[in-house]
């Protein structure tokens, strides 16, 4: 979203715009997940007034068609007289004539509480703004006010980064972009907060607003873990991000009534975790990831996402950094705080390596191309099948793998960690809130390394998709990169019984696997291997345990009910793992230990 200094936004709103937007929200049928919402637009220009629901949401990149859950749309003038309202598109409504003020009213259905959608229950109101609120086109900068009529069954505790008004349950926002970036939770929330002092002397409040069946001791434990994470994240950049009105809020729902998600916002995050019995440890990963976002993507922001467009998908070239580097740091911060043990952290690094080296999406396509595809995969929904296993690797793990490689290149060659790059990005783009591009990212990397290295790195691994020699890079940290499945044969299929006595391949076979090269594909029915009948995946695994890579087997199968036979040369399974060299009796050098310390040594007290 376009990031304009808040004081300027407020001044502009007060001095330049007569238009005002007011939402009145009530919940007369909350037991059936409905809200009644009225938007009054006043002092608006003459001519048709067009109102619409959003199709996308901050932090998401695909479209979500929020308008599907809006109905009973009506309009009236300032005197309560009904106005004509036309539905001119699925999620767009037009009031052709008015006298400068229009109140448009509608029913919202909301029954999917997560980081993107909304959930309404008498006891818990869970609002992600784009999923709930119509807005008037052409009035993005008009100041907004909102009031809530809260159900009597609701505890009425509110967590939001909207500005509190003088009247209880009333809030304001300087404009549409800010309003849409303020998820709001109303219910039985447990608050914890603490003060932090930034490097410039400013004091901020960080808050946890938790909806969970948790004991006071568990809430305190979660708070202490969150304190460690926030303090360690601050060390990466050298300072906290400037919160617009002095607070940052973790809005966390951990209960059986929400769906797992985490969504970053400028001054808050909306975290949801399906949880029966509360466990603070299950939340540390998403807390670390989302908090790092309040620097990386909320303020260090790609130009391709500026300004955020609520009417369509938002394609970006840089999600490998915005999301992928955040994925890398989310885990790294946990390792530095001691909330992630070294063995688990090394397993995560191995998973990053596997994503880059062993998935077709990263072997044949660049991280820019992976980022572009977010408009289809970021919780996007379709019913037709895709070939993602052969052309898409998630930019989260792909980008994290790039970050790992960059970190391991910078430390021995420039005696700097990847933190130096993130700090340079923060100073150039985050603090100034000037959006970055691929070209200016490369310039920034050059400023902390050198121009030749930066150009080569971006050409090979960002604009290109060359393989990365992780074995050599990880050796510099004292780890041997091995294949944990060395010597184990694989066919490269996933198959399940279909309920009719047939064993059917259920997923696309992947480029480079024995099955793909032999022509086996999704929906083919497997009959026998070397004459041995197979009925389950266990049968396949038992057969393959007797084989080794390079063995040739005969597979009998059916394709569209036509029986076929093919010879298949088995390949070796790939499962990267990192082995500390001291486990093999080798000595960890001082330079190796320095890299390890950059991963595992906390810098906070």
C-alpha positions as CSV (number, residue, x, y, z in Angstrom):
1,X,0.0,0.0,0.0
2,X,1.0,3.6,-0.6
3,X,2.8,4.7,2.6
4,X,2.3,8.4,3.3
5,X,3.3,9.9,6.7
6,X,0.3,9.6,9.0
7,X,0.5,13.3,10.1
8,X,0.3,14.3,6.5
9,X,-2.6,12.0,5.9
10,X,-4.6,13.5,8.7
11,X,-3.8,17.0,7.8
12,X,-4.8,16.4,4.2
13,X,-8.0,14.7,5.2
14,X,-9.0,17.5,7.5
15,X,-8.1,20.4,5.2
16,X,-8.8,19.2,1.7
17,X,-11.7,16.7,1.8
18,X,-15.3,17.6,2.6
19,X,-16.2,14.0,1.9
20,X,-16.7,11.7,4.8
21,X,-17.3,8.0,5.1
22,X,-19.1,6.5,8.2
23,X,-19.7,2.9,8.8
24,X,-22.3,1.7,11.3
25,X,-21.9,-2.0,12.1
26,X,-24.4,-4.1,14.0
27,X,-25.0,-7.8,14.5
28,X,-28.7,-8.5,14.8
29,X,-28.3,-12.1,13.5
30,X,-24.8,-12.9,14.7
31,X,-25.8,-16.4,15.7
32,X,-26.2,-17.1,12.0
33,X,-23.0,-15.3,11.1
34,X,-24.5,-12.1,9.7
35,X,-23.8,-8.5,10.2
36,X,-25.7,-5.5,9.1
37,X,-23.5,-2.8,7.7
38,X,-24.4,0.8,6.7
39,X,-22.0,3.1,4.9
40,X,-23.0,6.8,4.8
41,X,-21.0,8.8,2.3
42,X,-21.6,12.5,2.8
43,X,-20.6,15.7,0.9
44,X,-19.9,13.6,-2.2
45,X,-19.8,15.0,-5.7
46,X,-22.8,15.0,-8.0
47,X,-23.2,12.2,-10.4
48,X,-23.6,8.5,-10.0
49,X,-22.1,7.2,-6.7
50,X,-20.4,3.8,-7.2
51,X,-19.8,1.5,-4.2
52,X,-18.0,-1.8,-4.4
53,X,-16.5,-4.7,-2.3
54,X,-12.8,-5.4,-2.6
55,X,-11.5,-8.3,-4.6
56,X,-8.1,-8.4,-2.9
57,X,-6.6,-7.9,0.6
58,X,-3.4,-6.3,1.9
59,X,-0.8,-9.1,2.2
60,X,-2.6,-11.3,-0.3
61,X,-1.9,-11.2,-4.0
62,X,-4.6,-13.3,-5.6
63,X,-8.3,-12.3,-5.8
64,X,-10.8,-13.5,-3.3
65,X,-14.2,-12.2,-4.5
66,X,-15.4,-10.9,-1.1
67,X,-18.6,-9.7,-2.8
68,X,-20.0,-13.2,-2.9
69,X,-21.0,-12.8,0.8
70,X,-22.9,-9.4,0.4
71,X,-26.6,-9.3,-0.2
72,X,-29.8,-7.3,0.7
73,X,-28.2,-4.2,-0.7
74,X,-30.3,-1.0,-0.4
75,X,-29.7,2.7,-0.5
76,X,-31.4,5.8,0.9
77,X,-30.8,9.6,1.1
78,X,-30.1,11.8,4.1
79,X,-33.9,11.9,4.9
80,X,-34.3,8.1,4.8
81,X,-35.9,8.1,1.4
82,X,-35.1,5.0,-0.7
83,X,-32.8,5.5,-3.6
84,X,-32.4,3.4,-6.7
85,X,-29.4,1.1,-6.5
86,X,-28.2,-0.9,-9.5
87,X,-25.9,-3.8,-9.4
88,X,-23.6,-3.1,-12.3
89,X,-21.1,-5.9,-11.6
90,X,-20.9,-8.9,-9.3
91,X,-19.5,-6.8,-6.5
92,X,-20.2,-3.2,-7.7
93,X,-23.3,-1.1,-6.9
94,X,-24.3,2.2,-8.4
95,X,-26.6,4.9,-7.0
96,X,-27.4,6.9,-10.1
97,X,-28.9,10.0,-8.4
98,X,-28.5,11.5,-5.0
99,X,-28.4,14.9,-3.1
100,X,-24.8,14.7,-1.9
101,X,-25.3,12.0,0.7
102,X,-25.9,8.3,0.3
103,X,-26.4,5.5,2.9
104,X,-25.8,2.1,1.4
105,X,-26.8,-0.8,3.6
106,X,-26.2,-4.5,3.2
107,X,-26.0,-7.8,5.0
108,X,-22.6,-9.5,5.3
109,X,-22.2,-13.2,5.9
110,X,-18.9,-14.2,7.5
111,X,-18.0,-17.6,8.8
112,X,-14.3,-18.1,8.0
113,X,-12.2,-16.5,10.6
114,X,-8.5,-16.4,9.5
115,X,-6.0,-13.8,8.3
116,X,-7.9,-12.9,5.2
117,X,-11.6,-13.5,5.6
118,X,-14.1,-12.7,8.4
119,X,-16.0,-14.6,11.1
120,X,-19.1,-13.4,13.0
121,X,-20.4,-15.1,16.1
122,X,-22.2,-13.5,19.1
123,X,-19.1,-14.2,21.2
124,X,-16.4,-13.4,18.7
125,X,-16.3,-10.7,15.9
126,X,-13.4,-11.3,13.6
127,X,-13.0,-8.7,10.9
128,X,-10.5,-8.4,8.1
129,X,-11.7,-5.1,6.5
130,X,-11.6,-5.9,2.7
131,X,-13.7,-9.0,3.4
132,X,-16.4,-6.9,5.2
133,X,-16.7,-3.3,4.0
134,X,-17.9,-1.7,0.8
135,X,-16.2,1.5,-0.2
136,X,-17.0,4.3,-2.5
137,X,-14.9,4.6,-5.7
138,X,-13.0,7.9,-6.1
139,X,-13.1,8.6,-2.4
140,X,-10.0,6.8,-1.2
141,X,-8.7,9.8,0.7
142,X,-11.9,10.7,2.5
143,X,-11.6,10.3,6.3
144,X,-13.4,7.3,7.8
145,X,-15.2,6.7,11.0
146,X,-16.8,3.5,12.2
147,X,-19.0,2.5,15.2
148,X,-19.8,-0.9,16.4
149,X,-23.1,-2.0,18.1
150,X,-21.7,-5.1,19.9
151,X,-23.9,-8.1,20.7
152,X,-24.8,-8.4,24.4
153,X,-23.2,-11.9,24.6
154,X,-19.9,-10.4,23.5
155,X,-17.3,-9.4,26.1
156,X,-16.7,-6.3,24.0
157,X,-12.9,-6.2,24.3
158,X,-11.6,-4.6,21.0
159,X,-8.2,-5.1,19.4
160,X,-7.5,-2.8,16.4
161,X,-5.0,-0.3,15.1
162,X,-7.8,2.1,14.1
163,X,-7.7,5.3,16.0
164,X,-10.0,5.3,19.1
165,X,-12.6,8.1,19.0
166,X,-14.0,9.9,22.1
167,X,-17.1,7.7,22.1
168,X,-16.7,4.0,23.2
169,X,-16.7,1.5,20.3
170,X,-16.0,4.2,17.8
171,X,-12.9,4.6,15.7
172,X,-11.4,6.5,12.8
173,X,-9.0,6.1,10.0
174,X,-7.4,8.8,7.7
175,X,-8.4,7.1,4.5
176,X,-9.2,3.8,2.7
177,X,-5.7,2.4,2.5
178,X,-5.1,2.8,6.3
179,X,-8.6,1.5,7.1
180,X,-8.3,-1.6,5.0
181,X,-5.0,-2.4,6.8
182,X,-6.5,-2.5,10.3
183,X,-8.0,-5.9,11.1
184,X,-10.3,-5.8,14.1
185,X,-11.2,-8.4,16.7
186,X,-14.0,-8.0,19.3
187,X,-14.6,-10.5,22.0
188,X,-13.1,-12.1,25.0
189,X,-9.5,-11.0,24.5
190,X,-6.6,-11.3,26.9
191,X,-4.2,-8.3,26.7
192,X,-0.5,-8.1,27.6
193,X,1.7,-5.2,26.7
194,X,5.2,-3.9,27.2
195,X,7.2,-0.8,26.4
196,X,10.3,-0.7,24.1
197,X,12.6,2.3,23.6
198,X,13.7,2.8,20.0
199,X,17.2,4.0,19.1
200,X,15.9,7.6,18.7
201,X,14.5,7.6,22.2
202,X,10.8,7.1,21.2
203,X,8.9,4.7,23.3
204,X,6.5,2.3,21.7
205,X,4.0,-0.2,23.2
206,X,3.8,-3.7,21.8
207,X,0.7,-5.6,22.7
208,X,-0.6,-9.2,22.5
209,X,-4.4,-9.5,22.2
210,X,-5.1,-13.2,22.6
211,X,-8.4,-15.0,22.1
212,X,-7.8,-18.5,23.5
213,X,-8.8,-20.8,26.3
214,X,-5.4,-20.2,28.0
215,X,-4.3,-19.9,31.6
216,X,-2.6,-16.8,32.9
217,X,0.6,-18.7,33.0
218,X,0.3,-19.7,29.4
219,X,-0.5,-16.2,28.3
220,X,2.6,-14.9,30.2
221,X,4.7,-17.6,28.5
222,X,3.5,-16.6,25.1
223,X,4.2,-13.0,26.0
224,X,7.8,-13.7,27.1
225,X,8.5,-15.6,23.9
226,X,7.0,-12.8,21.8
227,X,9.2,-10.3,23.7
228,X,12.3,-12.3,22.7
229,X,11.2,-12.5,19.1
230,X,10.5,-8.8,18.8
231,X,13.7,-7.7,20.5
232,X,15.8,-10.1,18.3
233,X,14.1,-8.9,15.1
234,X,14.9,-5.3,16.0
235,X,18.6,-6.2,16.2
236,X,18.5,-7.2,12.5
237,X,17.7,-3.6,11.5
238,X,19.1,-1.8,14.4
239,X,15.8,-0.1,15.3
240,X,12.1,-0.7,15.6
241,X,9.8,0.3,12.8
242,X,8.0,3.6,13.6
243,X,4.5,2.6,14.5
244,X,1.9,5.2,13.4
245,X,0.3,5.9,16.8
246,X,2.9,4.3,19.0
247,X,1.7,0.8,19.2
248,X,2.0,-2.6,17.5
249,X,-0.6,-5.3,18.2
250,X,-0.4,-9.1,17.8
251,X,-4.1,-10.0,17.3
252,X,-4.0,-13.7,17.9
253,X,-6.8,-16.3,17.9
254,X,-5.8,-19.8,19.0
255,X,-8.9,-21.9,19.3
256,X,-11.0,-24.5,17.5
257,X,-13.2,-21.8,15.8
258,X,-10.6,-20.2,13.5
259,X,-8.6,-21.4,10.5
260,X,-4.8,-21.3,10.4
261,X,-3.3,-18.2,8.9
262,X,-1.0,-15.2,9.5
263,X,-1.3,-11.8,7.9
264,X,1.0,-8.9,8.3
265,X,-0.2,-5.3,8.5
266,X,1.5,-2.0,9.0
267,X,0.9,-1.7,12.8
268,X,-0.4,-5.1,13.6
269,X,-0.8,-8.7,12.5
270,X,-3.8,-11.0,12.4
271,X,-2.7,-14.5,13.5
272,X,-5.1,-17.5,13.6
273,X,-4.2,-21.0,14.7
274,X,-6.7,-23.9,15.0
275,X,-6.0,-25.2,18.5
276,X,-8.0,-27.3,20.9
277,X,-5.6,-27.3,23.8
278,X,-3.6,-24.1,23.9
279,X,0.2,-24.4,23.4
280,X,2.3,-21.2,23.1
281,X,5.0,-23.0,21.2
282,X,2.8,-23.6,18.2
283,X,2.6,-19.8,17.7
284,X,6.3,-18.7,17.8
285,X,6.9,-19.5,14.1
286,X,4.1,-17.4,12.7
287,X,4.8,-14.6,15.3
288,X,8.4,-14.4,14.2
289,X,7.5,-14.4,10.5
290,X,4.7,-11.8,10.7
291,X,6.6,-9.5,13.0
292,X,9.6,-9.4,10.6
293,X,7.1,-8.2,7.9
294,X,6.6,-4.9,9.6
295,X,10.0,-4.0,8.2
296,X,10.2,-6.2,5.2
297,X,7.1,-5.6,2.9
298,X,5.2,-3.2,5.1
299,X,7.8,-0.5,4.9
300,X,10.6,-2.0,2.7
301,X,8.0,-2.3,-0.1
302,X,8.2,-3.4,-3.7
303,X,7.2,-0.8,-6.3
304,X,5.1,-3.5,-8.0
305,X,2.7,-3.4,-5.0
306,X,2.4,0.4,-4.9
307,X,-0.3,1.5,-4.6
308,X,-2.2,-1.7,-3.5
309,X,-5.2,-2.2,-5.8
310,X,-8.3,-3.6,-4.0
311,X,-10.1,-4.2,-7.3
312,X,-7.8,-6.9,-8.8
313,X,-4.9,-9.2,-8.1
314,X,-1.6,-7.6,-7.3
315,X,1.3,-9.1,-9.2
316,X,4.8,-8.6,-7.8
317,X,8.3,-9.4,-9.0
318,X,9.8,-9.4,-5.6
319,X,7.9,-11.8,-3.3
320,X,11.0,-14.0,-3.2
321,X,12.4,-11.2,-1.0
322,X,9.3,-9.9,0.6
323,X,8.0,-13.3,1.6
324,X,11.1,-15.6,1.1
325,X,13.6,-13.5,3.0
326,X,11.0,-13.1,5.7
327,X,10.7,-16.9,5.8
328,X,14.4,-17.2,6.2
329,X,14.5,-14.6,9.0
330,X,11.5,-16.0,10.7
331,X,13.4,-19.2,11.4
332,X,16.7,-17.5,11.9
333,X,15.3,-15.2,14.7
334,X,13.9,-18.3,16.4
335,X,17.3,-19.9,16.3
336,X,19.0,-16.7,17.7
337,X,16.5,-16.5,20.5
338,X,16.9,-20.2,21.4
339,X,13.2,-20.9,20.6
340,X,14.3,-23.1,17.7
341,X,17.0,-25.7,18.6
342,X,20.0,-26.1,16.3
343,X,18.9,-29.6,15.0
344,X,15.5,-28.3,14.0
345,X,17.0,-25.2,12.4
346,X,19.4,-27.3,10.3
347,X,16.5,-29.4,9.2
348,X,14.7,-26.3,8.0
349,X,17.8,-25.1,6.1
350,X,17.9,-28.5,4.4
351,X,14.3,-28.0,3.4
352,X,15.2,-24.7,1.8
353,X,18.1,-26.3,-0.1
354,X,15.8,-29.1,-1.3
355,X,13.3,-26.5,-2.6
356,X,15.9,-24.8,-4.7
357,X,17.9,-27.8,-5.9
358,X,15.2,-30.6,-6.2
359,X,12.0,-29.0,-7.4
360,X,11.3,-28.2,-11.1
361,X,9.8,-24.8,-10.2
362,X,13.2,-23.6,-8.9
363,X,15.4,-25.6,-11.3
364,X,13.7,-24.3,-14.4
365,X,12.2,-20.9,-13.4
366,X,13.5,-17.8,-11.7
367,X,12.3,-16.5,-8.3
368,X,10.8,-13.5,-10.2
369,X,8.7,-15.9,-12.2
370,X,7.7,-17.7,-9.0
371,X,6.7,-14.3,-7.5
372,X,4.6,-13.4,-10.5
373,X,2.6,-16.6,-10.1
374,X,1.3,-15.5,-6.6
375,X,-1.7,-14.0,-8.3
376,X,-2.9,-17.6,-8.8
377,X,-1.6,-19.5,-5.8
378,X,-1.9,-17.1,-2.8
379,X,-5.0,-18.7,-1.5
380,X,-6.5,-18.4,-4.9
381,X,-9.2,-21.0,-5.7
382,X,-10.0,-22.8,-9.0
383,X,-11.3,-26.2,-9.8
384,X,-9.2,-27.1,-12.8
385,X,-6.0,-29.0,-12.3
386,X,-2.6,-27.3,-12.7
387,X,0.9,-28.4,-13.4
388,X,2.4,-26.6,-10.4
389,X,4.6,-29.6,-9.4
390,X,6.5,-29.0,-12.6
391,X,6.6,-25.3,-13.0
392,X,6.0,-23.6,-9.6
393,X,8.0,-23.6,-6.3
394,X,6.6,-21.5,-3.5
395,X,8.4,-18.1,-3.3
396,X,8.5,-18.6,0.5
397,X,11.0,-21.5,0.4
398,X,12.6,-20.5,-2.9
399,X,13.3,-17.0,-1.5
400,X,14.5,-18.5,1.8
401,X,16.9,-20.7,-0.2
402,X,18.2,-17.6,-2.0
403,X,18.7,-15.8,1.3
404,X,20.6,-18.7,2.7
405,X,22.9,-18.7,-0.3
406,X,23.4,-14.9,0.0
407,X,24.2,-15.2,3.7
408,X,26.8,-17.9,3.1
409,X,28.4,-15.9,0.3
410,X,28.6,-12.7,2.2
411,X,30.0,-14.0,5.5
412,X,33.3,-15.5,4.3
413,X,33.8,-13.1,1.4
414,X,32.8,-9.8,2.9
415,X,32.8,-10.5,6.6
416,X,29.2,-9.4,6.8
417,X,26.0,-11.3,7.4
418,X,22.8,-10.9,5.3
419,X,21.8,-8.5,8.1
420,X,24.0,-5.9,6.4
421,X,21.9,-6.2,3.2
422,X,18.6,-5.9,5.1
423,X,19.9,-2.9,7.1
424,X,20.9,-1.2,3.8
425,X,17.4,-2.0,2.3
426,X,15.8,-0.5,5.5
427,X,17.8,2.7,5.4
428,X,17.3,3.3,1.6
429,X,13.7,2.1,1.2
430,X,12.1,1.4,4.6
431,X,12.8,4.6,6.5
432,X,12.3,6.7,3.5
433,X,9.3,4.6,2.3
434,X,10.5,4.8,-1.3
435,X,9.4,1.6,-3.1
436,X,12.2,-0.6,-4.5
437,X,12.7,-2.5,-7.7
438,X,14.9,-5.4,-8.8
439,X,17.5,-2.9,-10.1
440,X,17.6,-0.9,-7.0
441,X,17.9,-4.0,-4.9
442,X,20.9,-5.0,-6.9
443,X,22.4,-1.6,-6.3
444,X,21.8,-2.0,-2.6
445,X,23.5,-5.3,-2.5
446,X,26.5,-3.8,-4.4
447,X,26.7,-1.1,-1.7
448,X,27.4,-3.7,1.0
449,X,29.5,-6.1,-1.2
450,X,30.7,-5.0,-4.6
451,X,29.1,-4.3,-8.0
452,X,30.6,-7.4,-9.7
453,X,29.3,-9.8,-7.1
454,X,25.8,-8.2,-7.0
455,X,25.5,-8.3,-10.7
456,X,26.5,-11.9,-10.9
457,X,24.2,-12.9,-8.0
458,X,21.2,-11.2,-9.5
459,X,21.9,-12.5,-13.0
460,X,22.4,-16.1,-11.9
461,X,19.9,-16.5,-9.2
462,X,17.2,-13.7,-9.4
463,X,16.8,-13.1,-13.1
464,X,18.0,-16.6,-13.8
465,X,17.6,-19.9,-12.1
466,X,21.1,-21.4,-12.0
467,X,21.9,-24.2,-9.6
468,X,23.6,-23.2,-6.3
469,X,26.5,-25.1,-4.9
470,X,25.1,-25.4,-1.4
471,X,27.6,-28.2,-0.4
472,X,30.5,-25.8,-0.8
473,X,28.7,-22.9,0.9
474,X,27.6,-24.9,3.9
475,X,31.0,-26.4,4.3
476,X,32.2,-22.9,5.2
477,X,29.9,-23.2,8.2
478,X,31.2,-26.6,9.1
479,X,28.3,-28.7,7.8
480,X,28.3,-31.5,5.3
481,X,25.4,-31.6,2.9
482,X,24.4,-35.2,2.4
483,X,21.5,-37.1,0.9
484,X,19.8,-38.9,3.8
485,X,18.2,-41.2,1.3
486,X,21.4,-42.2,-0.4
487,X,21.1,-45.6,-2.1
488,X,17.3,-45.7,-1.8
489,X,15.4,-46.2,-5.0
490,X,12.3,-44.2,-6.0
491,X,9.8,-44.4,-8.8
492,X,8.5,-40.9,-8.1
493,X,4.7,-41.5,-7.8
494,X,2.1,-40.8,-5.2
495,X,-0.8,-43.3,-5.5
496,X,-3.9,-44.2,-3.5
497,X,-6.7,-46.8,-3.8
498,X,-9.7,-45.1,-5.4
499,X,-12.4,-47.1,-3.5
500,X,-13.1,-49.4,-6.5
501,X,-10.1,-51.7,-6.1
502,X,-7.8,-49.6,-8.3
503,X,-4.4,-48.1,-7.3
504,X,-4.4,-44.7,-9.0
505,X,-1.6,-42.1,-9.3
506,X,-3.1,-39.1,-7.5
507,X,-0.6,-36.3,-8.3
508,X,1.3,-35.0,-11.3
509,X,4.5,-36.9,-11.8
510,X,7.5,-34.6,-11.6
511,X,10.1,-33.8,-14.2
512,X,13.3,-35.7,-13.6
513,X,11.6,-38.6,-11.8
514,X,11.6,-42.2,-13.2
515,X,7.8,-42.1,-13.5
516,X,7.8,-38.9,-15.5
517,X,10.5,-40.0,-17.9
518,X,8.6,-43.3,-18.4
519,X,5.4,-41.6,-19.3
520,X,3.4,-42.4,-16.2
521,X,1.0,-39.7,-15.3
522,X,-1.8,-38.6,-12.9
523,X,-4.9,-40.9,-13.0
524,X,-3.0,-43.8,-14.4
525,X,-3.9,-47.1,-12.7
526,X,-0.9,-49.1,-11.4
527,X,-1.3,-52.9,-11.8
528,X,2.1,-54.6,-11.1
529,X,5.8,-54.1,-10.8
530,X,7.9,-57.0,-12.3
531,X,4.7,-59.1,-12.2
532,X,4.1,-58.3,-8.5
533,X,0.6,-56.9,-8.0
534,X,0.4,-53.6,-6.2
535,X,-2.8,-52.5,-4.4
536,X,-1.5,-49.8,-2.0
537,X,1.3,-47.3,-1.6
538,X,2.7,-49.7,1.0
539,X,3.0,-52.4,-1.6
540,X,5.0,-50.0,-3.8
541,X,7.3,-49.0,-1.0
542,X,7.9,-52.7,0.0
543,X,8.8,-53.5,-3.6
544,X,11.2,-50.6,-3.9
545,X,13.0,-51.5,-0.7
546,X,14.4,-54.5,-2.5
547,X,15.7,-52.3,-5.4
548,X,18.5,-49.8,-5.8
549,X,18.9,-46.7,-8.0
550,X,19.7,-47.7,-11.6
551,X,17.6,-50.9,-11.5
552,X,15.2,-51.3,-14.4
553,X,11.7,-52.6,-13.6
554,X,8.7,-53.4,-15.7
555,X,5.5,-51.5,-14.8
556,X,2.2,-52.7,-15.9
557,X,-0.5,-50.0,-15.8
558,X,-3.7,-48.7,-17.4
559,X,-4.1,-45.3,-19.1
560,X,-7.7,-44.6,-19.9
561,X,-8.5,-48.2,-19.3
562,X,-6.0,-49.3,-21.9
563,X,-3.4,-51.7,-20.4
564,X,0.2,-50.8,-21.1
565,X,3.6,-51.9,-20.1
566,X,6.8,-49.8,-19.7
567,X,10.3,-50.3,-18.6
568,X,11.4,-47.8,-15.9
569,X,14.9,-47.1,-14.6
570,X,14.6,-46.3,-10.9
571,X,16.4,-43.2,-9.5
572,X,17.8,-42.3,-6.1
573,X,15.6,-40.5,-3.6
574,X,16.8,-37.0,-2.7
575,X,16.5,-35.9,0.9
576,X,19.1,-33.2,1.8
577,X,20.4,-33.2,5.4
578,X,23.1,-31.2,7.2
579,X,25.7,-33.0,9.3
580,X,28.0,-31.1,11.6
581,X,31.5,-31.9,10.7
582,X,32.5,-32.5,14.4
583,X,30.2,-35.6,14.3
584,X,32.8,-37.0,11.9
585,X,35.7,-36.1,14.1
586,X,36.6,-32.9,12.2
587,X,37.5,-29.6,13.8
588,X,35.3,-26.5,13.6
589,X,37.5,-23.6,12.6
590,X,37.2,-20.1,13.9
591,X,35.6,-18.9,10.6
592,X,33.1,-21.7,10.7
593,X,32.2,-20.8,14.3
594,X,31.6,-17.2,13.3
595,X,29.0,-18.2,10.8
596,X,27.3,-20.5,13.3
597,X,27.3,-17.7,15.9
598,X,25.5,-15.5,13.4
599,X,22.8,-18.1,13.4
600,X,22.6,-19.3,17.0
601,X,24.0,-16.5,19.2
602,X,21.4,-14.1,20.6
603,X,22.2,-10.4,20.5
604,X,19.6,-9.3,23.0
605,X,19.7,-9.5,26.8
